[in-house]
């Protein structure tokens, strides 16, 4: 199962009707509205956004 990056619902990749490809990765959506929102501003919904935390919290040597 894939996670709809817009609403967070689980989507079955085998039966998903709405998909988009961005930066070499396929994203799956539960509805055309979620796909449209992603297509308009994909960086807002990228999975990696916020996960790495940038360089904050790392002390300089």
ZINOR-V280377 format. One record per helix or strand of 3 or more residues. SS is the DSSP state (a for helix, b for strand). FROM is the first residue (numbers start at 0). TO is the last residue. Records with the same first field share a line. If there is no record, write none. Layout:
SS = FROM-TO / FROM-TO
//
This chain:
b = 17-21 / 24-28
a = 31-39 / 41-44
//
